[in-house]
């Protein structure tokens, strides 16, 4: 079982961000953490204690987990500690402007053993354009502090495909990541999502046939090749690591369709064939953190998700999932060298084609 914990507070709202996060509700932090514990206790009782199970990985995401003081997480860790697998991966996201040395040190002492920084770029102009609250120097300092604290697993998020991006400018970002000794990169292509500042800006720009986003598949391939040259191996469409040891085990769980608990406002859980959605509104969540909306997934829903996720990463798709007609399509794609069979799986080497391949096979 995986555990995701959502922290919906942010110092500032990035212009591209559509996550459930807020910049004006800091006064609710203490009440929110109390509600979080109530939901966690209920989930531990139902899914872990009653079923005699263990927690494989923990991921604290957001929002910005580093906007919550480390001491506020102590009771959370006390609750989950008895149920953690040995050497469980525990990740926290953090922003460079709030992940101080002391915050990182306290989180490390609580048991966090992997940290993921929302850097997005080391270029000052691009950071301002994206609405980021930190500077290039503060990002470097945050990473250096993580290493001093003792973190061995460090991720850096980088966004590409933003207007004015070029292969040369992105190379500079990746070179800095390499020079800092970071062992994992999540490189995301910019997506313009509803309810973001960029979405409104994009609608205005469309009148003059301009865009905030670069749709350039060739740029993606150039980035993938360059990261490989730097020693970062791609194991999922947006994730790269210098060694298997540093790959995100929590993300493994999602891609391999493991069950996961989701704790916090707007968090999502998936247990057996039921997906649960927690209340997004912070005030309503605090009133009743146990209220969730449930969605029953059909066998076809689960199968489609497994195929799509499998083609997006190195794990591939189990052949036994597919019917005879779908297996025939797989054979056609293997013949065309778009897919590869390995034992009882079919593997996709070009993750950018994942959606296209999945739709073709399942159609």
C-alpha angles and dihedrals in degrees: 000000000000125000125212120187119193124211109189100191125106135175089222137001113245114226094241098042120117096165121122097267138133136201100191104052103073091125087070095058097102094044089046093054090050090052089047090057092051092054092044093052091050092049094046090052094047103038106023113025098037091046096040092236136147134227111245099188140002125208122188107197141160154079092348119320090191090067087072115076112248094239089064089066095056096092091045090057092045089056097049100036097085091055102046120115114240110278091006114182110245115187131186127189116222141178119228094234094058104027095093122180091255092049092051091045092052093046090049090052090052090058106270106144103172129050129193119199122205094219099142092177143358091217111104096211093049092048090055091046090053092047094244117164098212135072130232090253094051089052091053091047092049091054092046090051091051090055092048091050090054106258110154096179113060127167128194122199116217125184121210136174092062118143110273091025115134133179089251094052092047091048088061090056093049092045090056091049089052092047091053091058094242112163102199134047129188105198111189128189110227114260120194105222132186120263093033131112089241090056091058092043091049092053090054093047093050090071088066092039093248130128143198089219133070113217098198117145091182089060090055092052091048090052093048091050093047093050089051089053088052090054099260111132117208113232099161134020092269104018131087132172138181092228138008087249089069098047115117108263091188091059088047087064094055093046092048090048097245117167116262139188118223117205125186141036109327093001118148127218131189119198119170104316097335124096115198127201120199121215110279099205108088096214093049091044091054090050092054117003091173095064111105135168112230130212122189113219119215122223088254091052091052093045092051091050093048092051094047094045092045092054092048093061144034095267096076128194129302108244091217088069091068131078125226095269091050092047089054089055089049090054090052091052092046089052089051088049093240092117134029130211118223117178105300096350141074115222130205115208097184105064093184087070094052097107093043093049094046093050092048094051096043097041 
